[in-house]
């Protein structure tokens, strides 16, 4: 009898502890992101939620580019991380005004980012997490620009060097469907962003990187996986066109530059048999996975973020394309040179020769 009493007591105590922990974690998530940082005894970030609205992304980006050649250059990622750290990962009403106010103080020499953030415990976490998401979006690059006489001339630029995944001039519809239920194969949440359009719409590389996966996947159909050069981001483009899914020059290991045409919209997938159209609605599924450690690439530790607001932000940079009637391929009109791609290719060449 005493053993049974002790057993019941132990079970009750365990239930109370589990409930307390659950309430604590729920409260943390309601206040904002649950922040698994190195301070929690972990050696890499294991969870990220991205709640930055397009308005805040655009405001921070414009402050970054406007101050590029000033004495105080505002880093848009640091600015976003500052506001996120103040509000638990959320961007409440007035966040854009808060971004502008902080930038004005920084530009005027009233304070520094170090002083602004010294009391914000989770600023380093958001700085690292947002850098993992946005680190390849803004920087220096060279691009061809059309002149009045119709010719193209190379120009050096600083700004947004990431592109919308849908080519300029091609219509699409979308809404925030991240986390929606999916049932093919097994019940699971939707870990990407769907953009509905027409079959054959050119699909654009959002960021420069190298092709890590190319081929058939039972869920995504014909799909392409592109890894950023810093290996923090994995871009997943799925449900590509039946019979003509990719740019024919692509293969695993190929280097692509942001803005390149990599494939064509379709509705393949949901089949173990290759080249099957089992998706009802023609669309591109694009996803962005964060990888802080290679153990997160596949399995239960994967981190996928909601790309809806990013997609709205990237709408400002859509790549113009033209069709080659002989090969039926689409190509970008204005070529771009990304220093990140050039540096990666140089390293590959040096490693091959060593």
C-alpha positions in Angstrom: 0.0 0.0 0.0 2.8 2.4 0.9 4.5 1.7 -2.4 1.3 2.5 -4.3 0.9 5.8 -2.4 4.5 6.7 -3.2 4.0 5.8 -6.9 0.8 7.9 -7.1 2.6 10.8 -5.5 5.5 10.5 -7.9 3.2 10.4 -10.9 1.2 13.4 -9.6 4.4 15.3 -9.0 5.7 14.5 -12.5 2.4 15.7 -14.1 2.7 19.0 -12.1 6.2 19.6 -13.3 5.4 18.8 -16.9 2.4 21.2 -16.8 4.5 23.9 -15.2 7.2 23.6 -18.0 4.5 23.6 -20.7 2.9 26.8 -19.2 6.3 28.4 -19.1 7.1 27.6 -22.7 3.7 28.7 -23.9 4.0 32.0 -22.1 7.4 32.5 -23.7 6.0 31.9 -27.2 3.0 34.2 -26.5 5.4 36.9 -25.5 7.4 36.3 -28.6 9.9 33.7 -29.9 11.2 31.1 -27.6 14.9 31.9 -27.8 17.2 28.9 -27.7 20.6 30.5 -27.6 24.0 29.5 -26.6 23.2 31.0 -23.2 20.8 28.1 -22.7 23.7 25.6 -22.9 23.2 24.9 -26.6 26.0 25.3 -29.1 23.8 26.5 -32.0 20.4 28.0 -32.6 17.7 25.3 -32.8 14.6 27.3 -33.5 13.7 30.6 -35.3 10.4 32.2 -35.9 10.4 35.1 -38.4 7.7 37.7 -37.9 9.2 40.8 -39.6 6.5 42.5 -41.8 7.3 43.8 -45.3 6.9 47.4 -44.1 9.7 46.9 -41.5 11.9 45.1 -44.0 11.6 47.8 -46.5 12.1 50.6 -44.0 15.3 49.1 -42.6 16.5 48.3 -46.1 16.0 51.9 -47.2 17.9 53.2 -44.2 20.8 50.8 -45.0 21.1 51.9 -48.6 20.6 55.6 -47.8 23.5 55.6 -45.4 25.8 53.3 -47.4 28.4 56.0 -48.1 27.8 58.0 -44.9 30.1 58.1 -41.9 27.5 56.0 -40.0 26.3 53.1 -42.1 23.1 51.6 -40.8 23.1 47.9 -41.0 19.5 46.9 -41.7 19.8 43.5 -40.1 21.1 45.0 -36.8 18.3 47.5 -36.9 15.6 44.8 -37.3 17.3 42.7 -34.6 17.2 45.7 -32.2 13.4 46.1 -32.6 12.9 42.3 -32.4 14.9 42.1 -29.1 12.8 44.9 -27.6 9.5 43.1 -28.4 10.2 39.4 -28.1 10.4 38.8 -31.8 7.2 40.7 -32.7 6.9 43.9 -34.7 3.9 45.8 -33.2 2.2 48.9 -34.6 4.8 51.7 -34.7 7.8 49.5 -35.4 8.6 51.4 -38.6 8.6 54.6 -36.6 10.8 52.9 -34.0 13.3 51.8 -36.7 13.5 55.4 -38.1 13.9 56.9 -34.6 16.8 54.6 -33.8 18.4 55.3 -37.1 18.2 59.0 -36.6 20.0 58.8 -33.3 22.7 56.6 -34.8 23.2 58.9 -37.8 23.3 62.0 -35.5 26.0 60.4 -33.3 23.7 60.4 -30.2 24.3 56.7 -29.6 25.8 53.6 -31.1 24.2 50.2 -31.8 26.3 48.8 -28.9 24.8 51.3 -26.5 21.3 50.8 -27.9 21.4 47.1 -27.4 23.6 46.6 -24.3 20.5 46.0 -22.0 18.7 43.8 -24.6 19.5 40.2 -23.5 18.4 38.6 -26.7 19.8 41.0 -29.2 22.7 38.6 -30.1 20.2 35.8 -30.8 18.1 37.9 -33.1 21.2 39.4 -34.8 22.5 35.9 -35.5 19.1 34.5 -36.5 18.2 37.4 -38.8 21.7 37.4 -40.4 21.1 33.7 -41.2 17.9 34.6 -43.0 18.8 37.9 -44.7 22.6 37.7 -44.9 22.8 37.2 -48.6 20.2 39.8 -49.6 22.0 43.1 -49.6 25.5 44.0 -50.7 27.7 45.2 -53.5 27.3 43.8 -57.0 27.6 44.6 -60.7 24.7 44.5 -63.1 24.0 45.3 -66.7 21.5 48.2 -67.1 19.7 49.3 -70.2 20.8 52.5 -71.8 18.6 54.9 -73.9 20.0 53.5 -77.1 19.0 50.0 -76.1 22.5 48.8 -75.2 23.6 47.3 -71.9 26.2 48.7 -69.7 27.8 47.3 -66.5 27.3 49.4 -63.4 28.5 48.9 -59.8 25.8 49.0 -57.2 25.0 48.5 -53.6 21.6 47.3 -52.6 19.1 44.4 -52.9 20.8 41.6 -54.8 18.1 39.0 -54.0 15.2 38.5 -56.4 11.6 37.5 -56.4 11.2 33.8 -57.3 8.8 34.7 -60.1 10.1 36.5 -63.2 9.0 40.0 -64.0 5.8 40.3 -66.0 4.4 37.0 -65.0 1.2 37.1 -62.9 0.9 35.1 -59.7 -1.4 34.9 -56.6 -0.4 34.1 -53.1 -1.4 34.2 -49.4 0.2 33.3 -46.1 -0.2 29.5 -46.1 2.8 28.6 -43.9 1.9 25.9 -41.4 -1.3 24.9 -43.2 -2.1 21.2 -43.0 -0.8 18.7 -45.6 -1.8 15.0 -45.7 -0.1 13.3 -48.6 2.1 10.5 -47.2 1.5 11.7 -43.6 0.0 14.6 -41.7 2.4 17.5 -41.6 2.4 21.3 -41.8 3.2 23.3 -45.0 6.8 24.5 -44.6 7.0 26.9 -47.5 5.2 29.5 -49.5 3.0 28.8 -52.5 2.8 31.1 -55.5 0.0 30.2 -58.0 0.5 31.0 -61.7 0.7 29.5 -65.2 2.6 26.5 -66.4 6.0 27.4 -67.8 6.4 30.6 -65.7 10.2 31.2 -65.3 11.4 30.5 -61.8 14.2 32.7 -60.5 17.0 32.0 -58.1 16.3 34.2 -55.0 20.0 34.3 -53.9 23.3 33.2 -55.5 24.4 29.7 -54.4 25.2 26.3 -55.7 22.8 23.5 -56.7 22.7 20.9 -53.8 19.7 18.9 -55.0 18.2 18.4 -58.4 15.6 15.7 -59.4 12.4 14.0 -58.3 10.9 14.1 -54.8 7.7 12.3 -54.1 6.3 15.4 -52.3 7.8 18.2 -54.3 7.8 16.5 -57.7 10.6 18.0 -59.9 12.5 20.2 -57.5 15.7 22.2 -57.1 17.6 22.8 -53.8 20.1 25.7 -53.8 22.4 26.3 -50.9 23.8 29.7 -50.1 27.6 30.1 -50.1 27.8 30.6 -46.4 25.7 27.4 -46.1 23.2 29.0 -43.7 20.3 29.0 -46.2 18.8 26.2 -48.3 16.3 27.3 -50.9 13.7 24.7 -52.0 11.8 25.2 -55.3 9.2 22.5 -56.0 6.4 21.3 -58.3 8.3 22.3 -61.4 7.0 21.7 -64.9 6.4 18.2 -66.3 8.9 17.2 -69.1 10.7 20.6 -68.9 11.4 21.4 -65.2 14.8 23.0 -65.2 17.3 25.2 -67.0 19.0 22.5 -69.1 22.5 23.6 -68.1 21.9 22.9 -64.4 23.3 20.0 -62.5 24.2 19.3 -58.9 27.1 21.5 -58.0 26.3 24.2 -60.6 26.8 27.8 -59.4 23.8 30.1 -59.9 23.7 33.8 -59.6 20.7 35.6 -58.0 18.2 36.4 -60.7 19.1 33.4 -63.0 16.3 31.4 -64.5 16.6 28.0 -62.8 13.3 26.3 -63.8 9.7 26.5 -64.8 6.4 26.4 -62.9 4.3 23.3 -63.0 2.3 21.0 -60.8 4.3 17.8 -60.4 4.5 15.8 -57.2 2.6 13.7 -54.7 3.8 10.5 -56.5 6.5 7.9 -56.2 6.5 7.7 -60.0 8.6 10.4 -61.7 7.2 13.1 -63.9 3.6 12.9 -62.7 1.2 15.8 -62.3 -0.7 15.0 -59.0 -0.8 18.6 -57.7 -4.2 20.1 -58.5 -3.2 23.8 -58.7 -0.3 25.0 -60.8 2.1 26.8 -58.5 5.6 27.2 -57.2 6.3 26.1 -53.7 9.4 27.8 -52.4 10.8 27.3 -49.0 13.7 28.7 -46.9 15.5 26.4 -44.5 18.0 27.7 -41.9 21.0 25.6 -41.1 23.2 26.5 -38.1 24.5 22.9 -37.9 24.5 20.2 -40.5 22.5 18.0 -38.2 19.6 20.3 -39.0 19.7 19.7 -42.8 17.3 16.7 -42.6 15.3 15.1 -39.9 13.5 16.4 -36.8 15.7 19.4 -36.2 14.9 21.3 -39.5 14.1 25.0 -39.3 11.8 26.4 -42.0 10.6 30.0 -41.9 7.5 31.7 -43.1 8.4 33.4 -46.4 5.2 35.4 -47.0 6.5 38.8 -45.9 9.9 38.1 -47.6 8.1 37.4 -50.8 6.3 40.7 -50.6 9.6 42.5 -49.9 11.3 40.8 -52.9 8.6 41.9 -55.2 10.5 45.2 -55.6 13.3 43.2 -57.4 11.8 41.0 -60.2 14.1 39.8 -62.9 13.2 40.6 -66.5 13.5 37.6 -68.8 13.4 36.8 -72.5 12.6 33.5 -74.3 15.0 31.8 -76.7 12.5 30.5 -79.3 15.0 27.9 -80.6 15.8 26.2 -77.2 12.5 27.3 -75.6 14.5 28.4 -72.6 14.0 31.7 -70.7 17.1 33.8 -69.8 17.6 36.9 -67.8 18.0 40.1 -69.9 20.5 41.8 -67.7 23.4 39.7 -66.3 24.7 40.2 -62.8 28.1 39.7 -61.2 27.8 38.8 -57.5 31.1 39.0 -55.5 29.9 36.1 -53.3 29.6 33.8 -56.4 33.0 34.9 -57.8 34.7 34.3 -54.4 33.1 30.8 -54.1 34.2 29.8 -57.6 37.7 31.1 -56.9 37.9 28.9 -53.8 36.6 25.9 -55.7 39.3 26.5 -58.4 42.0 26.8 -55.8 40.9 23.7 -53.9 40.8 21.7 -57.2 44.4 22.7 -58.0 45.8 22.0 -54.5 
